[in-house]
Amino acid sequence: MRNTKVAARYARALLDLAIEQKNVDSVLGDMQVFSATVKDSSDFELLLSSPVVKADKKIEIFKLAFEPFEKSTQDFIALITNNGREAMLGDIAEAFEAQVKEHRGIVPMTITSATQLDASTRDAIIAKVQSSVEGKLEVEEKVDESLIGGFVVRMGDQQIDASVASQLNNLKQRLTR
């Protein structure tokens, strides 16, 4: 994300509005579609950042392209566009999704291992982490063969590195001092 603080502030404002209007799920769906559109279409991303296309024309395009969106989502997108911040809409959409998860007590967690973990190992790791975390874990698994063995768990800005590659690197640094 380019402007995470600004995007987080806009996302917070949208979340507060969605909570007030009791339409968090539908606005979340809208923001997920918008985020996916930005990621999947480089032309759409170029449109967002283009200084050549005027704000009113962009708003027209957004209304046509995202017609099924909630009125509050469309109004929010128009407001951001009128303020000249439309290039940040993809970042805002991602920040909104993260803030909805936080609001609902969902903690995203990524387990990266050298090979696919068996169910018992995965469950043991999740149980150990769950005991130290408030909320419900949303687990994503990744495989990275460069770890050699072991695993790395990431939750937000926290990381638990129990990989063989990390242990070898630490040993190498201690031996070369």
C-alpha positions as CSV (number, residue, x, y, z in Angstrom):
1,M,0.0,0.0,0.0
2,R,1.3,3.4,-0.9
3,N,-0.5,5.7,1.6
4,T,-1.6,3.4,4.3
5,K,-2.3,6.0,7.0
6,V,-4.6,8.0,4.7
7,A,-6.2,4.9,3.3
8,A,-6.9,3.6,6.8
9,R,-8.5,6.9,7.8
10,Y,-10.8,6.8,4.8
11,A,-11.6,3.1,5.4
12,R,-12.4,3.9,9.0
13,A,-14.8,6.6,8.0
14,L,-16.5,4.2,5.5
15,L,-16.7,1.5,8.2
16,D,-18.3,3.9,10.7
17,L,-20.9,4.9,8.1
18,A,-21.6,1.2,7.2
19,I,-22.0,0.4,10.9
20,E,-24.3,3.3,11.3
21,Q,-26.4,2.3,8.3
22,K,-26.2,-1.4,9.3
23,N,-24.9,-2.5,5.8
24,V,-21.4,-3.6,6.7
25,D,-21.7,-6.9,4.8
26,S,-22.9,-5.3,1.5
27,V,-20.3,-2.5,1.7
28,L,-17.6,-5.1,2.4
29,G,-18.7,-7.0,-0.7
30,D,-18.6,-3.8,-2.8
31,M,-15.1,-3.0,-1.5
32,Q,-13.9,-6.6,-2.3
33,V,-15.2,-6.3,-5.8
34,F,-13.6,-2.9,-6.2
35,S,-10.2,-4.2,-4.9
36,A,-10.4,-7.3,-7.1
37,T,-11.1,-5.0,-10.1
38,V,-8.1,-2.8,-9.4
39,K,-5.9,-5.9,-9.0
40,D,-7.2,-7.6,-12.1
41,S,-7.3,-4.7,-14.5
42,S,-4.3,-2.6,-15.2
43,D,-6.4,-0.4,-17.4
44,F,-8.8,0.3,-14.5
45,E,-5.8,1.1,-12.3
46,L,-4.5,3.5,-15.0
47,L,-8.0,5.2,-15.1
48,L,-7.8,5.7,-11.3
49,S,-4.5,7.5,-11.4
50,S,-5.0,9.4,-14.7
51,P,-4.9,13.1,-14.3
52,V,-6.3,13.5,-17.9
53,V,-9.7,12.0,-17.1
54,K,-11.7,14.5,-15.1
55,A,-13.3,13.6,-11.8
56,D,-16.9,13.9,-13.1
57,K,-16.2,11.6,-16.0
58,K,-14.6,9.0,-13.6
59,I,-17.6,9.2,-11.4
60,E,-19.8,8.5,-14.4
61,I,-17.7,5.5,-15.3
62,F,-17.7,4.2,-11.7
63,K,-21.5,4.5,-11.5
64,L,-21.9,2.5,-14.7
65,A,-19.3,-0.1,-13.8
66,F,-20.4,-0.5,-10.2
67,E,-24.1,0.0,-10.6
68,P,-25.1,-2.8,-8.2
69,F,-23.1,-1.3,-5.4
70,E,-24.8,0.2,-2.3
71,K,-25.7,3.8,-2.6
72,S,-23.4,4.6,0.3
73,T,-20.5,2.9,-1.4
74,Q,-21.1,4.8,-4.6
75,D,-21.4,8.1,-2.7
76,F,-18.2,7.3,-0.9
77,I,-16.3,6.5,-4.2
78,A,-17.7,9.8,-5.7
79,L,-16.6,11.8,-2.6
80,I,-13.1,10.3,-2.8
81,T,-12.9,11.0,-6.5
82,N,-14.1,14.6,-6.1
83,N,-11.4,15.1,-3.5
84,G,-8.8,13.9,-6.0
85,R,-7.9,10.8,-4.0
86,E,-9.3,8.2,-6.5
87,A,-5.8,6.7,-7.0
88,M,-6.0,5.5,-3.4
89,L,-9.4,3.7,-3.8
90,G,-7.7,0.3,-4.1
91,D,-5.7,0.9,-0.9
92,I,-8.8,2.1,0.8
93,A,-10.7,-1.0,-0.2
94,E,-8.0,-3.3,1.2
95,A,-7.8,-1.2,4.4
96,F,-11.6,-1.4,4.8
97,E,-11.5,-5.2,4.5
98,A,-8.8,-5.4,7.2
99,Q,-10.8,-3.0,9.5
100,V,-14.0,-5.1,9.1
101,K,-12.0,-8.2,10.1
102,E,-10.6,-6.3,13.1
103,H,-14.1,-5.0,14.0
104,R,-15.5,-8.6,13.9
105,G,-12.6,-9.9,16.0
106,I,-11.0,-11.9,13.2
107,V,-7.2,-12.1,13.3
108,P,-5.5,-13.0,9.9
109,M,-2.6,-15.4,10.3
110,T,-0.3,-16.8,7.7
111,I,1.6,-20.1,8.2
112,T,4.5,-20.5,5.7
113,S,6.2,-23.9,5.7
114,A,8.8,-25.7,3.6
115,T,6.3,-28.4,2.7
116,Q,2.5,-28.8,3.0
117,L,1.7,-29.3,6.7
118,D,-0.2,-32.4,7.8
119,A,-3.5,-31.7,9.6
120,S,-2.2,-32.5,13.1
121,T,0.8,-30.2,12.8
122,R,-1.3,-27.4,11.4
123,D,-3.9,-27.8,14.1
124,A,-1.2,-27.9,16.8
125,I,0.3,-24.6,15.5
126,I,-3.1,-23.0,15.3
127,A,-4.1,-24.2,18.8
128,K,-0.8,-22.8,20.3
129,V,-1.3,-19.4,18.6
130,Q,-5.1,-19.3,19.4
131,S,-4.3,-19.6,23.1
132,S,-2.4,-16.3,23.0
133,V,-4.8,-14.3,20.7
134,E,-8.2,-12.8,21.4
135,G,-10.6,-13.4,18.5
136,K,-11.0,-15.9,15.8
137,L,-8.0,-16.9,13.6
138,E,-8.3,-16.7,9.8
139,V,-5.6,-19.0,8.6
140,E,-3.8,-18.9,5.3
141,E,-1.2,-21.5,4.4
142,K,1.7,-21.0,2.1
143,V,4.6,-23.2,1.0
144,D,8.1,-21.8,0.6
145,E,10.7,-24.4,-0.1
146,S,13.6,-21.9,0.7
147,L,12.7,-22.4,4.4
148,I,14.3,-25.9,4.2
149,G,12.2,-27.1,7.1
150,G,10.0,-25.7,9.9
151,F,7.6,-22.8,9.6
152,V,7.0,-19.1,9.9
153,V,3.8,-17.7,11.5
154,R,2.8,-14.1,10.7
155,M,0.0,-12.1,12.3
156,G,0.0,-8.4,11.5
157,D,3.4,-7.1,12.4
158,Q,4.3,-10.1,14.6
159,Q,6.3,-13.0,13.4
160,I,7.3,-16.4,14.8
161,D,10.2,-17.8,12.8
162,A,10.8,-21.5,13.5
163,S,12.3,-22.3,10.1
164,V,15.5,-24.2,9.6
165,A,16.8,-21.5,7.2
166,S,16.4,-18.9,10.0
167,Q,18.2,-21.1,12.5
168,L,21.1,-21.8,10.1
169,N,21.3,-18.1,9.4
170,N,21.5,-17.3,13.1
171,L,24.1,-19.9,13.6
172,K,26.2,-18.5,10.7
173,Q,26.0,-15.0,12.2
174,R,27.1,-16.3,15.7
175,L,30.0,-18.2,14.1
176,T,31.3,-15.3,12.0
177,R,31.4,-12.7,14.8
